[in-house]
Amino acid sequence: MIKKLFLLFALLSINKAYDLDSGSGSGEIYSGYEDTINSSFITKYTSSTMTSSRATTTTTIDIKSIENGIFDKRLVKELLLRNTLFNNYKKEDRPVKHVSTNVKLQYGIEIKSLEQFDQKGENIEFNLWITQLWNDQYLTWNQSEFEYEHLNINSNQIWIPDLELYNAASTPLIFDSSGGLKLHYNGDILWIRPTRYSFSCKLDLKQFPFDTQRCTMTFGSWKYNANFLDLRPFKNHPKFQNISTDPKFSHNEWNIIDTYVVHEDIEYLCCPGELWPNSFFTIVLQRNYTKYMIVIAMTLLITIASLVILTFSMNNYTRTFVLVFLPLSIIWLQVYISSKIPVIEYYSLMEKLLLTCFIITIFNSLESAFVYIMLNEKYDWLKHFYGKLVKNYKFNNKRIIHLKIIDNSTDNNKDEYMNLRKHMMILDNFYKIGINMCFIIVIAILLK
């Protein structure tokens, strides 16, 4: 019982000293001590929060552990340590004891997931874990004296380095902006912070849908140049990498095939003579083109069907009728693809394929319609190129030469003019050979 009273007296003394130093304490460090002493000690009590303009601390004690003498000394030492560290700490000032000394920040990112990729808006969003490591010269202690190697603290208790994404498309979504900091006895602070970053990513779609995209994040400081805050990605660190990908990363359309970091100290026109650290984190993404291969296969099959239908007889009106509607199918496929990619000033590979197939099907329908019309419609201007077909009739054993007149509605052009059918057949055959060769050569070049 004497040990318990001694410990509670020590805790109250620490809190009273804290209130006197800070001038704005929140009162007793623990609530319900008198009730505790009078009621055979409840199992666990949670301390109320000590609040000042510089620090906030919450501690939980186990009364049974106090009875066993396990954590009594460590608890007192932790409270003494926190009070010693944060009593006169000013989080507005850089944590260096000499003004000319810069804070050295090492940092890196781990890619957890790709949340969305707005290709029309050229905007991408990643879920990242950002790891930051720096040293605070005011937050050090003797480990042998306080028996603590590290403390868990909140970010609102200390000075935080200014690390910003220069090419951000929107405000980053930070899942936990206050916790997750580990303070070591030598002043090293480790902060792992889950964040969703959305940033611009200019696309190169010349080989779409077999394309590879490079999206770069540019990190730096808005407030401090290298003389005050030296930002550097991790390099040869035993525990952390400058950029890495979670082994469980998965996405339906995109695969990460490479990552790398380039660091530069840049002198901006606004600030001559000052170097500003900039780190460029590049993520190389390769597209899964399975879905687009279906569109390509459909387009090629429609074009091949057009070439097969072209082998039908040129007198068959069904050939022209079907060929006229095939280009419309390709137009609908082009409309579908255009909704997936941004407006660009050049042709992508997909657009070249669609345009080639569309032109071939259009030419097939035009050629078929031209041949059919020439053979079946009456045009008076044909008499300037072809002579009238001459037929011989016998009348009373005398041969009579009869020239058919063009106004006879029961006859077609092929029956009206000599060699017209023969010439149209030659033209149709040459066209079939030429269009098939063009299709094979162009597709082979595009898909090489």
matplotlib code that plots the C-alpha trace (Angstrom):
import matplotlib.pyplot as plt

x = [0.0, 2.9, 4.4, 1.1, 0.7, 4.3, 3.8, 0.6, 2.3, 5.2, 2.7, 0.8, 4.1, 5.1, 1.8, 2.0, 5.5, 4.2, 1.4, 3.8, 6.1, 3.6, 1.1, -1.8, -2.1, -5.4, -5.5, -4.8, -2.9, -5.1, -8.8, -10.3, -7.2, -9.1, -11.7, -9.0, -7.4, -10.8, -12.0, -9.3, -7.8, -9.7, -7.8, -6.9, -7.0, -6.4, -4.7, -6.4, -4.6, -1.9, -2.4, -0.2, 0.7, 3.6, 2.7, -0.1, 0.4, -1.9, -0.7, -2.5, -1.4, -2.2, -2.7, -2.1, 1.3, 2.0, 1.2, 3.7, 6.3, 6.8, 6.1, 6.0, 9.5, 9.3, 6.0, 7.4, 10.4, 8.3, 6.3, 9.5, 11.0, 8.0, 7.9, 11.6, 11.4, 8.3, 8.2, 10.1, 9.9, 8.9, 7.6, 7.6, 11.4, 13.7, 15.1, 18.8, 20.9, 22.8, 21.1, 23.6, 22.8, 20.3, 17.9, 18.7, 15.5, 15.7, 12.5, 11.0, 7.7, 6.1, 3.4, 0.4, -2.3, -3.4, -6.7, -7.6, -6.2, -8.2, -6.6, -8.8, -7.8, -4.2, -4.5, -3.4, -3.9, -1.8, -2.1, 1.4, 3.2, 5.7, 8.6, 10.4, 13.5, 15.2, 16.9, 15.6, 18.5, 16.2, 14.6, 17.4, 17.9, 20.2, 18.9, 20.6, 19.0, 15.4, 15.4, 13.5, 14.9, 12.1, 8.7, 5.6, 4.5, 2.0, 3.0, 1.3, 3.8, 7.0, 8.4, 7.5, 9.5, 7.9, 7.6, 5.3, 4.3, 4.9, 2.8, -0.2, -3.5, -5.4, -5.0, -3.4, -5.7, -3.8, -5.3, -3.6, -2.0, -1.2, 0.1, 2.7, 5.8, 8.6, 11.1, 14.4, 16.8, 19.3, 16.8, 16.0, 12.4, 10.7, 7.3, 5.5, 2.4, -0.2, -1.3, -3.2, -1.6, -3.3, -1.0, -0.7, 0.8, 1.2, 0.5, 2.3, -0.3, 1.5, 1.6, -1.8, -3.0, 0.4, 1.8, 4.0, 3.5, 6.0, 4.4, 6.7, 6.1, 8.2, 8.8, 10.4, 9.9, 7.9, 9.4, 13.0, 15.9, 18.9, 20.5, 17.7, 16.1, 18.1, 15.7, 17.2, 15.7, 17.0, 20.3, 21.9, 19.8, 19.8, 16.0, 14.3, 14.3, 13.7, 10.9, 9.4, 6.2, 4.1, 4.4, 0.6, 0.1, -2.5, -4.5, -6.8, -5.4, -1.9, 1.2, 4.2, 7.3, 9.9, 10.5, 13.5, 14.4, 16.5, 17.5, 18.5, 19.3, 17.7, 18.3, 15.0, 14.8, 12.9, 15.7, 19.2, 22.0, 19.7, 19.5, 16.2, 16.3, 13.9, 13.4, 11.7, 10.0, 9.2, 6.7, 6.7, 3.3, 2.5, -1.0, -2.9, -4.2, -6.5, -9.7, -8.4, -7.3, -11.0, -11.7, -8.8, -9.8, -13.4, -12.2, -9.9, -12.6, -15.1, -12.5, -11.7, -15.5, -15.6, -12.8, -14.6, -17.9, -16.1, -15.5, -19.2, -20.4, -20.4, -23.9, -25.2, -26.8, -26.5, -22.7, -23.0, -25.9, -23.9, -20.6, -22.3, -23.1, -19.8, -18.0, -20.7, -19.7, -16.1, -17.4, -19.1, -15.8, -14.0, -16.5, -16.0, -12.2, -12.4, -14.1, -11.1, -8.2, -7.7, -7.8, -4.3, -2.6, -1.3, -2.7, -2.4, -1.7, -5.3, -6.6, -4.3, -5.7, -9.3, -8.7, -7.0, -9.9, -12.5, -10.9, -10.7, -14.3, -15.4, -13.4, -14.9, -18.4, -17.6, -16.0, -18.8, -21.4, -19.6, -19.3, -22.9, -24.2, -22.0, -23.5, -27.1, -27.9, -28.3, -26.0, -26.1, -22.4, -21.3, -21.9, -18.9, -16.6, -18.3, -20.0, -23.5, -23.8, -24.7, -27.1, -27.9, -31.4, -32.6, -35.7, -36.7, -33.1, -31.6, -29.2, -30.3, -28.0, -30.0, -28.6, -30.4, -31.6, -30.6, -34.1, -35.0, -35.8, -35.6, -31.9, -29.0, -25.7, -23.9, -26.3, -26.2, -22.5, -19.7, -16.9, -18.4, -18.9, -15.5, -13.8, -15.8, -14.7, -11.1, -11.4, -13.1, -10.4, -7.5, -9.2, -9.6, -5.9, -4.8, -7.0, -6.0, -2.3, -2.7, -4.5, -1.9, 1.0, -0.4, -1.5, 1.9, 3.6, 1.4, 1.6, 5.3]
y = [0.0, 2.4, 1.6, 2.5, 5.8, 6.7, 6.1, 8.1, 10.9, 10.9, 11.1, 14.0, 15.7, 15.4, 16.7, 19.7, 20.5, 20.2, 22.7, 25.1, 25.0, 25.2, 27.6, 25.9, 22.4, 20.7, 19.7, 16.4, 13.9, 11.1, 11.1, 9.0, 8.4, 8.8, 6.4, 4.0, 4.0, 3.6, 0.8, -1.9, -0.6, -1.0, -3.0, -0.2, 3.6, 5.8, 9.2, 12.3, 14.3, 16.7, 19.7, 22.7, 24.9, 22.6, 19.0, 16.5, 13.1, 10.3, 7.4, 4.2, 2.4, -1.0, -1.0, -4.7, -4.1, -1.5, -4.0, -6.4, -3.6, -4.2, -0.9, 1.6, 2.9, 2.8, 4.7, 7.4, 7.7, 7.9, 10.7, 12.5, 11.9, 13.3, 16.3, 16.9, 16.7, 18.7, 21.2, 23.9, 22.5, 24.9, 23.1, 26.2, 26.3, 24.0, 21.4, 22.5, 24.2, 26.3, 28.4, 27.5, 23.8, 22.3, 19.5, 16.4, 14.5, 11.1, 9.7, 7.1, 5.8, 2.3, 1.9, 0.1, 0.4, 2.3, 3.9, 5.4, 6.4, 9.1, 8.8, 11.4, 13.9, 12.6, 12.2, 9.3, 8.5, 6.2, 4.9, 5.3, 4.8, 7.7, 7.0, 10.0, 10.0, 13.0, 14.1, 16.5, 17.8, 18.9, 15.5, 13.4, 11.7, 9.3, 5.8, 4.3, 6.9, 6.6, 3.0, 3.9, 3.4, 5.1, 6.8, 7.0, 10.6, 12.6, 14.8, 17.8, 17.7, 18.4, 20.2, 18.4, 18.8, 20.5, 17.9, 18.6, 17.0, 19.8, 18.3, 17.4, 17.5, 17.9, 18.0, 14.7, 12.5, 11.7, 8.8, 9.5, 13.0, 12.9, 9.5, 7.0, 8.8, 7.0, 9.1, 7.4, 8.4, 9.9, 12.3, 10.3, 10.4, 7.9, 8.7, 6.3, 8.0, 6.4, 9.0, 9.1, 11.3, 12.5, 14.0, 14.8, 12.2, 13.1, 10.1, 8.9, 7.0, 6.4, 2.6, 2.4, -0.1, -1.7, 1.3, 1.9, 5.0, 6.9, 8.8, 11.0, 12.6, 15.6, 16.1, 19.1, 21.8, 25.0, 26.7, 25.7, 25.5, 23.2, 25.5, 24.9, 21.5, 19.0, 16.5, 13.3, 10.0, 6.9, 5.7, 2.5, 2.5, -0.9, -0.8, 1.5, 2.0, 5.2, 3.7, 0.2, -1.6, -3.7, -7.4, -7.6, -4.8, -5.7, -3.8, -5.0, -2.7, -1.7, -3.4, -1.7, -2.9, -0.5, 2.3, 4.7, 8.0, 10.9, 13.7, 17.2, 20.5, 23.2, 26.9, 28.7, 32.1, 33.4, 32.6, 33.1, 31.6, 29.2, 25.5, 23.7, 19.9, 18.1, 14.4, 12.8, 9.4, 7.7, 4.8, 2.8, 1.3, -1.2, -1.6, -5.0, -4.9, -8.0, -5.9, -3.9, -7.0, -8.0, -4.7, -5.1, -8.7, -7.6, -4.9, -7.2, -9.8, -7.3, -6.2, -9.8, -10.4, -7.4, -8.9, -12.3, -10.8, -8.9, -12.3, -12.7, -12.1, -8.5, -8.9, -9.9, -6.8, -8.4, -7.9, -4.2, -4.1, -5.9, -4.0, -0.7, -1.5, -2.9, 0.5, 1.5, -1.3, 0.0, 3.6, 2.3, 0.6, 3.9, 5.8, 3.2, 3.7, 7.5, 7.5, 5.9, 8.1, 11.9, 14.1, 13.9, 15.6, 12.3, 8.9, 6.1, 2.6, 1.6, 4.5, 3.6, 0.1, 1.2, 3.9, 1.3, -1.2, 1.6, 2.8, -0.7, -1.5, 1.9, 1.3, -2.2, -0.8, 2.0, -0.3, -2.9, -0.2, 1.4, -2.0, -2.9, 0.5, 0.4, -3.0, -2.4, 1.3, 3.1, 5.9, 7.6, 8.7, 5.1, 5.2, 7.5, 4.7, 1.5, 0.5, -0.8, -4.5, -6.0, -8.9, -10.9, -12.0, -14.2, -13.2, -15.2, -16.7, -13.2, -11.9, -8.6, -6.5, -5.0, -2.3, -2.3, 1.0, 2.4, 3.2, -0.4, -0.7, -4.5, -4.5, -3.7, -2.0, -5.3, -6.4, -3.0, -2.3, -4.5, -5.5, -3.6, -6.7, -8.0, -4.7, -4.5, -8.0, -7.2, -4.1, -6.0, -8.7, -6.3, -4.4, -7.6, -8.5, -4.9, -4.4, -7.7, -7.0, -3.5, -4.9, -7.5, -5.2, -2.3, -4.6, -6.3, -2.9, -1.6, -4.8, -5.5]
z = [0.0, 0.7, -2.7, -4.4, -2.5, -3.3, -7.0, -7.1, -5.2, -7.7, -10.6, -9.1, -8.4, -12.1, -13.2, -10.8, -12.1, -15.7, -15.0, -13.4, -16.3, -19.1, -17.4, -19.2, -17.9, -17.9, -14.2, -12.6, -14.6, -13.4, -12.5, -9.8, -7.6, -4.3, -5.5, -6.5, -3.1, -1.4, -3.7, -3.7, -7.0, -10.3, -12.9, -15.4, -15.4, -18.3, -17.8, -18.9, -21.5, -20.5, -22.8, -23.3, -26.2, -27.1, -26.3, -25.9, -24.1, -23.2, -21.0, -19.8, -16.6, -15.2, -11.5, -11.2, -12.8, -10.2, -7.5, -9.1, -9.3, -13.1, -14.8, -12.0, -12.6, -16.4, -16.3, -14.2, -16.4, -19.5, -18.1, -16.9, -20.4, -22.3, -19.9, -20.4, -24.2, -24.9, -22.0, -23.9, -27.4, -30.2, -33.2, -35.3, -35.4, -37.5, -35.1, -35.4, -32.8, -35.4, -37.9, -40.7, -40.3, -42.6, -41.8, -43.8, -44.8, -46.4, -47.9, -50.2, -51.4, -51.7, -54.3, -52.8, -55.5, -58.6, -57.6, -61.0, -64.3, -66.1, -69.6, -71.2, -68.5, -68.4, -64.6, -62.4, -58.8, -56.6, -53.1, -51.6, -48.3, -47.8, -45.5, -44.1, -41.9, -40.3, -37.1, -34.4, -32.4, -29.6, -29.0, -27.7, -24.4, -22.5, -23.2, -20.1, -17.9, -19.1, -20.3, -23.5, -27.0, -28.7, -28.1, -30.2, -30.8, -32.9, -35.7, -34.2, -31.3, -33.4, -36.4, -39.6, -42.8, -45.8, -48.5, -51.4, -54.8, -57.4, -60.1, -57.9, -59.7, -56.4, -52.6, -51.4, -49.3, -46.1, -44.2, -40.9, -40.6, -36.9, -35.9, -36.9, -35.8, -34.0, -32.1, -31.2, -28.4, -30.8, -32.3, -35.4, -36.4, -38.6, -40.2, -42.4, -43.8, -46.1, -48.8, -52.0, -54.6, -57.8, -60.4, -64.1, -66.4, -70.1, -72.3, -75.4, -77.4, -80.6, -80.0, -78.3, -77.2, -77.1, -75.3, -72.3, -70.1, -67.9, -65.1, -63.0, -59.5, -58.7, -55.0, -53.3, -50.7, -51.1, -48.1, -47.7, -50.2, -49.7, -47.2, -44.7, -45.8, -47.8, -49.3, -50.6, -51.7, -49.8, -51.2, -50.0, -46.9, -45.1, -44.4, -46.9, -50.7, -52.6, -54.6, -54.5, -55.4, -53.1, -54.1, -53.9, -56.4, -59.0, -61.6, -64.5, -67.2, -66.0, -64.9, -63.3, -65.1, -63.8, -61.3, -60.8, -59.2, -60.4, -58.0, -59.0, -57.3, -59.4, -59.4, -60.4, -62.1, -59.1, -56.6, -58.1, -56.1, -54.3, -55.0, -54.5, -54.1, -56.6, -56.8, -59.8, -59.1, -62.3, -62.6, -65.9, -66.7, -69.4, -70.7, -70.7, -74.3, -74.1, -74.3, -77.2, -79.1, -79.3, -81.0, -83.4, -84.2, -84.9, -87.2, -89.1, -89.4, -90.8, -93.4, -94.3, -94.7, -97.0, -99.2, -99.3, -100.3, -103.1, -104.7, -105.4, -109.0, -110.0, -111.4, -107.9, -106.3, -102.9, -103.0, -103.2, -100.6, -97.9, -98.6, -98.1, -94.5, -93.3, -92.9, -90.4, -88.0, -88.0, -87.3, -84.2, -83.0, -83.6, -81.5, -78.7, -78.7, -78.9, -75.5, -73.9, -75.0, -75.0, -78.1, -79.6, -82.6, -84.1, -85.0, -82.6, -83.8, -83.0, -85.1, -88.0, -88.0, -87.8, -90.5, -92.8, -92.5, -92.9, -96.1, -97.5, -96.8, -98.2, -101.4, -101.7, -101.5, -104.0, -106.5, -106.3, -106.7, -109.7, -111.5, -110.9, -112.1, -115.2, -116.1, -115.3, -115.7, -119.0, -119.8, -123.2, -122.9, -123.2, -126.9, -127.2, -125.9, -127.1, -130.3, -130.4, -130.1, -133.6, -133.9, -137.1, -137.9, -140.8, -142.7, -145.8, -145.9, -146.0, -143.3, -141.9, -139.6, -136.8, -134.5, -131.2, -130.0, -126.6, -125.6, -125.3, -121.6, -121.7, -122.3, -120.0, -120.8, -121.0, -123.7, -125.4, -125.9, -127.2, -124.7, -121.7, -119.6, -120.5, -119.5, -116.2, -115.3, -116.0, -113.8, -111.0, -111.0, -111.0, -108.1, -106.1, -106.4, -105.7, -102.6, -101.1, -101.5, -100.0, -97.0, -96.3, -96.7, -94.6, -91.7, -91.7, -91.5, -88.7, -86.6, -87.1]

ax = plt.figure().add_subplot(projection="3d")
ax.plot(x, y, z, "-o")
ax.set_aspect("equal")
plt.show()
